[in-house]
Structures are given as structure tokens and as C-alpha cells.
């Protein structure tokens, strides 16, 4: 198939949306599928997201997206985010009766509420309207599916995630503890975007032995470094170096209350490092009954419980998740144009474009 992806989140951003879609695209291309990716990097007018200038919001994109839709003639359109590009693509698809799917990657209403004085009910009204006409809304976990259904969302489909079990592997754990060799153990690790919606401060406040390490960058990093001088903030890490940070930690702490899955949970487990989290979507879908981590409303207790878990058991649990399976599930969830109608659809689309210029 030819698949058009429209996303407000793309490189150089480092987050779950970008990492998931890049890996899914690579897997799908290996299967023979072609992609056209519409992102803020495509020359649109952008403005920085208030309170988070690293994220650029693209506006005035409808004419270019419509041109690219005509040029690429995709069999399926997937809209990954609820930002300006997502709304523009949604509008174009509805205008031309082009089927599309969407995905719910993060608790967007809670994200807005954490940064701006926007009540949760308003945030959920916004995202419910955005996904209203989607052929399928792809959601990562069972608990998140149930929650969204209770809030009036329709056409929800399961779409799990994968993990690179070569990059994140127990073999990267060394006797000298690698990046932590000069630090007092046990090592409690967090990896991700250092931003208020990730609730990292609740991890840094915990009364735990040893050392807390926060790998990543973001708008809250400088403030947290000043408030918690005993914690270590080595910045963003990638590739084998990141794998070493995961594997040589004793516990991975996932304090987020707004993620719908949490790729880093699987990455820590694949490296053999047990995961502690709150009893919320993501942790409660991946951890209970696995002996690969602990969930508790008392996050400090969950961290301490993880110190007693077997690392080999933790690693084996993560091996059940593959990116190939994730990509196959994504393809199954797409809502492509029916094969008999594709040629007629694009012929009609081109005739309309010749008769009337893009508004």
C-alpha cells in the first residue's frame, strides 16, 4: 500500500510518537509498503508551543497537504496527532470523503491541563471531536481503550508496541556498572522527556537509598537539576550508550500519569531492569502478574519491591513484544480505500482539482 502519515510530532523531537512511527515505518517498508510523511519539518510556517518551545506547531498547511494527497494518491491515511497538522489533514479527508485512521498516543487533555488552565472536560471534548470520524482510533492498552470508551469514544482498535531486544539487552550490564561505576547503589533510573507532564518530580522526591538518575532533556530539566542536586542528569543518550544506562540500572522508575503506554517500560524490561510505576494505564497493563516490575500507589514501595525481582524473568517478559507484530497490527487497523474504488476516487479527485483551485 501507499500510506500517508500526518504527524505534528517528528524529528528532532524525541518521544514515543516519533520513535513508534519511525520503527513502524521501517518495518512496513521492509514489507514493501510506501510512505509519505507530512510533518512540521516540511517548510510550513511554525510557532513554538507555549511553555515548550522545542515543539513547533505548523499552520497554514492545508493547501500543501491537499497537493501532496493528490500527488501521492495514498491507499490509506493515518493521522498520528491532534495538533494543527492533524486537524488540517482531517479536514481535507472529510472534504473529499477520504477514509482515515488516527491514534491516541498520550493523554492529551491531561497534558494540556498540566501546562495550561484548560479543564479536563474541555480537553476531552476537543480530542473526542478530533477522533469522531476516524475509521479506527488506535490505542495501545486495554485499560486505555476501556477509559476512552467510557468517555464516549467510538471505533477504537488495539495497537500494541514493540521493543528492540538487541539494543536493549542484559548483555550490556557490566561488572563495573558502566555509566554508574562511581555512583552509590542501588541505581534508580528514569528515561524520557524531562517535562512537567511526565511527573518526574514525584520520582525525585522519593525517599530511596542509592542514586536517582534522569536521562533525557526537556523544558523542566534545568529547574529539576537545581531543586534536586543529589540526582544525576546526564542529558539525552542514544544507541548502545542508552542501552548501557538501562541495563546497568537496578530499577527503572516510571512516574508518568499521562502516558498511554510507555515504550521505556519495555526497553527497561528488555535490558533486564524491573520497572516500578503507579497503578495507571501503561504500567498496569504491562506489569501485573509478570514478575518484571511492581505497581503501587506508593511509588517508593514499588521501587523497593523491584529490587527483589529476577532480572532474567524481566528480560524474558519483554521478548514477547516485537516491532514486526506492532507494524502488522497497525496495517490491519488501517482503513484503506476499497480496491475497486481507488481508481475512480483519484480520477474524481483530479477533476475537482482542475475545476477549482485550493482555497
N, C-alpha and C positions, 0 to 999 in steps of 0.2 A: 504493500500500500504506500501511497504518498500521504504523509501525516504533517499537518501544520500545527506547531506548538506556539501558543501565545503566552508569554510569561513576563510579569513585572519584576521577577527575581531572576537575575542571571549574573554571570561573572562580571566584575571581580568579587561580587558578594560570595560569602562562604556560609551556606546554610543548608538545611535539609531539603528545601525545594530544589536548589541548584544541584546539589550532589545526587539526589534521587533521579532527577530528569536526565542529567548527563550520563549516568550509568545505564538508565533505561534506553536512552537513545543509542548508546554504543551497542547494547545487546540487540536492539531491534535492527540496527544497521547490519550487524553480523548475520541476521536472518534474512536480509535482503530488502528491508523497508527503507524508504527515503523520507527525509525530514526537511522542513523549512521552519526556522526558529525565529520568531518575532520577539525581540527583547528591547530594553531601553538603550542598548548599545547601537541601535540601527539608525542613528542620526536624527532622532526625534528631539524636539525641544523638551528639556528636562528641568525639574526643580528638585532640590533636596527635600527629603521627607522631614517634616518638622520634628525636632528632638533626635533625629537620626540622619545626619547629612550624608553618611556613606551610601544611603539608599536613594537612588534617583527615580523620580516619578516622571513618566513620559506622557506628554499631552499633544493633542492635535494629530494623532496617529491614524485616524480613520481612513483618510484618502490612501495613504501608503499601504495600510493593511489590506484594503479592498483591492488595490492594484496587485499586490502580491498573491492574494487569494486567486485572482483571475489568471495570473501568470503561472502559478504553481499547480492550480487545479487539484487540490488535495482530495483524497478519498475520505479523509476524516480530519476534524479539527478538535484539538484539545486545548482548553483554556485553564492554565495552572493556577492563576492567582486572581484575587478580587480587586486588583488595582486599576488604574486608568487604561492600561493596555487591554486588560481583561474585559472591561466594560465596552471598550471600542470594538473588540472582536465579537463580543456577544451581540452588540447592536447590528453589526454587519451580517452575522449569521441569521439573526431573526428577520432582518430586512429581506434577505434573499432565500429564506427558508432552507438554510444550510444546517444540517444536524451538527451538534457539537456536544462534547462532554466537558466536564470540569472536575476539579479535585479540591478537597478541603484539607490543606496541609497543616494549618495551625489554627488555634482558637482565636480567630481574627477579632471577635468582639472583646475578648479579654485582653488581647494585645492593645487595641485602641483604648480600652478603659484604663490600662496601666500607664499610658502615656498622655492621654488627653481626657478632658472632662466630658466623656461620651458615655452615657449609661448603657449597661449591657443590653437592655431591651432594644435600644436603638441600633446597636451593633448587630444583633441577631436579625432584626428586620432588614437591615442592609444586606447581609450575606444570604438570607433566605430568598430575597428578591433576586439577587445575582444568580443563584443556582436554580431558580424556579423552572426555567425552560430547558435545563440541561438534560440530555438524553440519559446520562448517568452521572451521578456525583460520586467520585472515587474517594473512599475513606479508608484509613489504614487499619483501624482496630474495631473489634466487635463493640466494645464499650462506647466508642465514639459514634458508631452507627446508631446504637440504641439511643444515645443522648440527642443526636440530631433528629432522629425520627420523633422523639418526644417533643421537639421544638418545631415540628411541622415540616421538616424537610422530606422531599419525595425522591424516588428513583435513585436510592443510594446503593452503591455496589462496593464490595470489599476489594481493597487493593493493598496487599501487604508490602513489606520492604525486604531488601536483601542486605548481605554483608560480604565484604571481600575477605575471605578466610585465609588468603595468602598474605595480604598486607597486615591484617590484624591476627596475630598468631602467638601462642605461648612461647614459641622458639625465640622470640625477641626479648624474653626475660633473661637477664644475665646475673651472674653471681655478684657483681659489684653494683647492681641495681641501676645501671645505666645513668639516665639523667638525674636520678635521685641519690647518687652514691655519697654525697656529702650531707644529705638531709636526715633528720631524725625520723625513724619509722614509728608506726606504720604510715604509709603514704595514702592519703585520701585525695582522689583526683576528680576534677570536673573539666570537661572539654566542650567548647561551643562558643557561640556569640555572647560576649560579655555585655549584656543589656538588661534593662530592668525587668522585661517580661520573662527572662529566664530564671528569675528568683534566686540568683547566685548568692545574694547576701544571706539568705536563710542557711545556706551551706557554710558560709564563712563564720556565722555566729555560733555554730555548733560547738559544744564542749567535747572535744575529741583529743585523744593522745596523738603524738606524732606531728605530721606536717600536712597542711592543705595546699594543693597545687591547682591553679586555674589556668588551663591552656586555652588561648584564644584571644581575640581582640574585639573591641566594640566601644560604644559611647560611654559605658559605665566603668571601664577599666581603670582610668586614672583615679576616679573617686574612690573605688574599692581598694586600690593599692594604698591610698593614703589612710583609709579607715582601718585597714587590716594589714599592718606592716609585717606581721608574722607569717602571712600567707605568701606563696611564691607565684608570681605572674610572669611566666617565660614568653608570653606572646603566642602568636599563631605558629603551629607546627604542621608539617605535611609529610606524606610518604612514609618511608621507613622510620624517620625520626618520630613521627606521630605514633607509629606502631610501637616504638620502644617506650614512649610515655604511657601508653595503655597497658602494655604487658608488664612493666616493672612497678606499676601501682599495686597497692594491696586491696583497695576498694575504689570503685567508681561511684561517685555520688551524683544523682540526677534530681535536683531540687525543683525542676520546672513544673509549673501548674498549668501551662498554656500549650504545650506540645500535644499533637495528636498521636505521635508515635515515639520519636526519639531514636534516630539512627545510631547515635553514640551508645545507646544501651546495647545494641547488637555488636557494635565494634568492640566495646569493652569485654563483653562475654566471649567473643571470638578470640580475644587475646588471653582469656582465662581469668579475667578480673571480675569478681562478683559485683553486682550493681545494687545500690540502695536507692530507694525512691519513695515518694509519697503514694498513697492509695488513690491514684488518679489515672485517667486514660494514658496509655503508653506503658508505664510500669506495671499497672495491674493486669494488663493484657499479656505482657511478656514474661513476668517474673513468677507469680504464684505457682507452686507445685513443681518448679523446675530444679530447685536447689542451686540455682545460678544467681540468686540475689535475694533481697528481702525488701518488703514494702511495709511501711508503718507510718501512722500519723506523727509518731515520734521519730523524726529522721535520724537523730543521733543513735537511737537504738537500732534502727535498720542498718546503719553503718557498722556498728559494733557486731551485729549478728553476722554480717558478711565476712568478718574476719575468721569465722569458724567454718566457712564453706570450702568445698573442694574445688580447686581451680580446673582440674581435668573435667569434672562434671559440668562446670560452667562453659568450658570450651565446646564440649560435645553438644550442648543445647543450641549454641549459635550455628552449628553446622547444618541445622535443618532449614536455614534461610539462605536462598540463593538469589542472585540478581537475575538469572535466567528465568526462574519461576516468576519473579516480580514482573519482568518485561512481558512474559506470556500472559499474565493476568491483566496487565494494562491493555494489551492488544485485544483481549477478549471483551474488555469493558468498553472499548471504543464504539461509537455509534456512526459507522460509515454510511455514505450514500449507498443505497441498493445498487448492485452492479448493473441491472438493466436500465436504471435511470441516470447513471452517471453521464453518459454522452449527451443525452437530451438536456440535462441540467446545465452543463457547461456551455452548450450551444445557446441556450436561452439566456444564460448569464452574459455571454459576449454580445448578444444582440441588444440587451438592455444597456450595456456599457457604451455601445456605439450610438444609441439614441439619446442618451442623457449623460452629461458629464458628472463626475463625482461631486457631491455637494461639499 
